[in-house]
Amino acid sequence: MRLPIYLDYNATTPVAPEVADAIEPFLREQFGNPSSSHRYGRQANEAVDKARAQVAALIGANPSEILFTGCATEANNLAILGVARALRDTRRHIITSAIEHPAVTQPYLRLKEDGWDVTVVPVDGAARIDPNAVSRALRADTAFVSIMHANNEVGTLQDIAAIAKMAHARGALMHTDAAQSIGKIPVDVDALGVDLLTIAGHKFYAPKGVGALYVRRCTPICPVIVGADHERGLRPGTENVPAIVGLGEAARLARERADVLRAHLREMRDLLHRLLAEGVPGLTLNGHAENRLPTTLNVSFPGVSGRELLQAVEADVAASLGSACHDETATVSGVLAAMGVTIDRALGAVRLSVGMPTTDEEVRHAASALAGAWRGLRKASSASQTSR
């Protein structure tokens, strides 16, 4: 039985074969605890150090600035809550955006409950944040700013470097959630000017259950969970060596294949967009037309529900919605709502994301299936209205 074509790489990626091969020995013979002083422990510790260097090289950091975590959500919590804990006696204001992932918004809400002031800056119709809006929100007591590098739904990229420069001018720190951009576009911590940066392994062909947080030297930060002194005392708990090895190998592959991969992703994304636009009159792009991830195509299909469309095509295509529908009440995605997208357009939105394994044949088949399903739903809707 043929599996549906996978177009949900923004949600998760498969583990690359090279990554699986790198992990395998650490599930079997090289099973030591990195904190043990004997040969088994030294092997594991050396593997963790190698992975740390590989991740650091991908983003232009020093290996000592990389902390391994269990996921990007944990990294975001450590960045936000850890810095807040370190600065709570001198600064009590933080800035974020209207389109952040819950892994960022929920820690901010927790801080708000604890008495912090939180400013949420808006976005325009292409999901872009105006750096000047951040500048206007900065205060003398602003502790830090957290703005995502690339949006997970529409793929729009933010001018993190400009925002970081403004934040630093007022003595505030800068954090960016780069879970979606790592391994897809160039990411350099010095070029971005960030103090903290979040990485998710399963977004670029490493396993689920591993992430990393870049913490620039001398950045004030406290642990949010306590235990032993693993990861500079900021993330206690025995390291998940196989997953960390996988993250390191994925980082090596991303660095080695960067230019070829980006060209392939962009080609597949744009082919999909062109074919859909030809087959679906009135198709609308959500997000910035140019300044977005090469993986991401968020489009609204006119006159239909995105949920119904994906259900109609589920045997051929696996993708995600650009909006959410709960129970009998139609609600739009928070990102599209923040962009000011109309309800009808938001309800027809679908997020299609390509990846390294995506082929020309798959794109053509998926576009044909989606356009055909759209026509079928429109025809059924017209027939229903005529019979009334």
N, C-alpha and C positions, 0 to 999 in steps of 0.2 A: 504494500500500500504506500503510495507516494505521500510524503509529508508536505504540509503547506510550505510555501516559500516564506522564509523568515525575514521579516522587515521590521524587527524590533530591537535592533542593536543598541539603541539608546537605553533600553531597559536592562539588557545584559548581553554579554558576548560569550561565545563558546570558548573553552580553554584551548589555546593554540597547541598543536601537536608538540612543538618544541618545548612549550611550558610544561605539558604533561610529562614529557621525557625527563625534564630537569627535576620535577617533583618526585618521580617514582622511587629513586634510591632512598629518599628521606622518609618514605613510608615503610621501608623494609629494613635494610641493613644499617643505614645511617640514622638511627632513631634517637640519638643522645639528646640530653638536656643541655642547652647552650651554657648553662651556669655551672655544669659539672667540670671538674678540672682534669678528668681522665681523657683518654683518646676519643671516646665517643662524644663527650661534651665538646672537646676542641674542634672536632669535625663539624658539629652543628653550629658552634660559634663562628667558625670561619665562613660557613655558608651564609649565615645571617649578615656578617660583615660584608661579604661579597654582594649580596642583594642590596644592602644599604648603599653601597657605592654605585651600583647599577641604577637605582632609583634616583640618587643624587645627580648622576651624570645626565639623566634624561631632562632634568629641570634646571641644570646649572647651579646646583647647590653643593655644599660640602657634606660628606657623608655624616658628620657629627650632627648635622641639622635635620636629619631624617628620623622620625619616630614611627615605628610600626604599630598599627592598631588593628582591631578586628574588622573594621569597615570604615567607610567614609562618614557614616553617621556618628560613630564614636570619635573620629578625628574632628568633625565639626563641633561636637560637644566639648571636647578637650580644648579646642581653640577658643571657643566663645566663653564657656564657663571658667576655663582655666585662667584666661587673661582677666576676666571680670573679677575673679577671686584675688588675683595679684594686685589689681588696681582699685579695689573697692573703697579704700580709705581716702583716695585722692580724686577719683573721677567716677561719675555715676550716670553717664550718658552714652548711648550707643546708637549707631545708624545702620540700617539695613534697607533692602529694597522690597517692592511689592510683589516680586516674582521669585522669591527664594524657595528652595526646596524645604519641606518640613524639617529636615535635619538641621536647618539653620533657624527657621522661624520658631520652632518649639523651644530651643534653648533661650532665644530672646524673650519669648513669652514667660518662661520660668524666671528670668531676671526681672522682667517687668513686675511680676508678682512679688519679687523681693525688694521692690522699691526703686529699680532703675528706670530712668527715662529712656524711651525708645522712639526714635524717629524713623518712619518708613517713607522712603522717597519713591515717587511714582515713576512710571515708564510711559513712553509714547506709544503710538499705534504699531510700531515695529518692535516693541519690547526693549527699546533702548533707554538707558538711564542717562540723564543729562549730568555730566560731572559738576556743572555749576549748581545743580539742585543739591548735590552732596555738599558743595562748598558753603552754600547758604545755610545748611542744616548743622554744620560744624559749630561747636561751642568750646569754650575754654575748658569745660569739664568732660569733653568727649573722650572716652577711653579708646574706642576703636570703631572701625567701619568694617562691615562684612557684606560684600557684593559678589555674587557668583560670576565666574568668568564666562561661562556659556550656559544659556538656558536649556534645560532638559526637554522642554516641550517644543519650542519653536527654533531653538538653536542659535538665537541672536547672541553675538559677542559684545562684551562691555569694554569700555576704555578704562581698564583697571589701572594702567600706568598713570593716567591723568588724575584719577580719583585718589590713588595712593599718594601722589605728590601733594595734593591738597590736604589730605589727612595728616601727613607728616609735618606740613607747615604749621599745623595747629597742635602738634604734639601728640596726635592720635596714632594708633597702630592700624595696620591694614591687613585684613584676612580675605581670602577669596576661596570659594568652593570651586575647585577645578576638576571635579569628578567627571564631567562630560567632556572636557577639552583635552585632558592628558591622553597622549597617544594618537590624537587626531589632528591637532594643529601644534605649531611650536609654542612651548611654554618655558619661559626662562624667568626665574624668580627675581633676578636683578633687573631685567628689562621691565618686568611688571612692577617692581618696587614694593613687593608685598613682604610682610613680616611673617605671615602664616599662610599656608596653602594646603588644601585638602585633596587627597588622591584616593580613588576607588579602584581596586584591582580588577573587579569583574566588568568594568567598562572598557578595558583594553586587553582582553584575552588572557587575564590571570584568573585564578579561582575566585569564587565568592568567599566571603568571610575573611578578607584581608584588605587593609587600606594603609595609608600613611599620612602623617602630618609633617609638613615642613615647618620648622620653627627657626627663624633667623637667630643667629647668635645674639645674646644679651636681651632677647625679648622676654619681658616679665610674664611668667606663666606658672601656675600651680597645678598639681594633679587634682583630678576630680574623683578618682578612686584611689584607695591607699592599699599598700601591701609592701612587697620587697622593692628593690631598687632597679628593676628592669627598665630599659629605655630611659636612662638618665633619671629614674625615679618618677617619671611623669606618666608611665603606662605600666603599672605593675602587672605581673602575671607571666607565666612561662610562655616564651615565644612559640607561635605556631610555625615551626620551621618549614614544613613542606609548603605551606601557603606563601610564606615570605620568600622562599626560594623561587616560587612561581611568579611572584610579583617582580622580583629582580629580573628574571628571564624575560618576562613580558616587557619590562622597561628597556632591556637590551634590544629586543626585537623592534620595539617602537622607534628607538633611536636609529637603528640600522636601516629600517625600511621607510623612514618618515616621508621622504619626497614621493616615492613610488606609491605608497599607501594613500597619501592625500590626493594625488592625481586620480587614482582609481576610484576613491570614494566620491570625489566631485563628479567624475564622469558618470558613475552609476546613478547618483542623486539627480543630476541634471537630465539624464536620459529618461528616468522615471517621471520627472516633472513634465518634460516635453510630451511624452506619450499620453500622460493623463490629460494634459491641457488639450491635446488633439481629440481625445475621446470623450471629454466631459466639458461641454460648453459652459462657461460661467465658473469654472474652477478658480478658487481664490487662494493665493499664498498667504500664510500667516507667518509673521516674523520679517526680519530684514531680508531683502532680496539678495544682497551680496555679503554683508557682514554677518555671516552665520557659519555654523559648523558644516563641514563637507558631508557629514553623514545625514543631515536632518532635512526632511521635507514635511512640513505641517501644512496641509491644505484642507480647505472646506469644500465639500461636495454640495452643490446647490439643491435645495428642495428635498433633502433626505436627512435622516439621522445617521450620524457616524457610527453609532452603536449598531443600528440595523444593517448598515452597509457591511461592517466587519462580520456580523453574524451571517449575512448572506454569502460571504466570500470565504468563510473560515476553512473550507476544505482546500482552498488554494493559497490563501495569504494569512500570515500571522503578523498582526500589527496592533498598535494601541490607539486609544482615542486621544483627541486633543481636548476633550471635555468629558465630564463625568455625569452619569445619569443614575440617580439613586432612587430605588423603589419606583413610584409612579410620578415623582417630581423631577422635572428636567432642570438640571443645574449645569452651569458652564464651568470650565476650568478656571481656577483663580488667576492663572497667567493670562488667559484670553480676556477675562473680565478686566484685569488691570490694564490691558491694552485698549480697552474700550470697544472690543469687538461686539457686534450685535448678537442677540441670543440665537437667532436663526443660523447665522454664520458659525457661531461657536458650537452649536449642537451638530452641525454637519462636519466638524473638524476631525481629521484623522492624522495621527503622527506616523509617518513612514520613515524608518531609519535604516540605512544600508551599512554594510560592514565589509571587512576584508574578504570574506568568502563569497560575497554577492557577485553574480555573473550577469552578463548581458542577457542571456536566455531567461534567467529568473526575472529580471526586471521587466522584460517584454511580456512574459506570461502573467506576472502580477498586475501590470498595467491593464492588460486585456481583461483579466478577471474582475478588477475593480470597476473599470468602465462598463463592462457588461452587467455587473450587479447593480450599478447606479442606474443604468437604463431600465433594468427590470423593476427596480423599486419605483422609479418615476412612472413607468407604465402602469404598475399596479395601483399607484396613488391616483392617477388620472382616471382609471377605470372605476375605482371606488367612488370618486367624486361624481362621475357621470351617472352611476347607478342610483345615486341618491335622489 
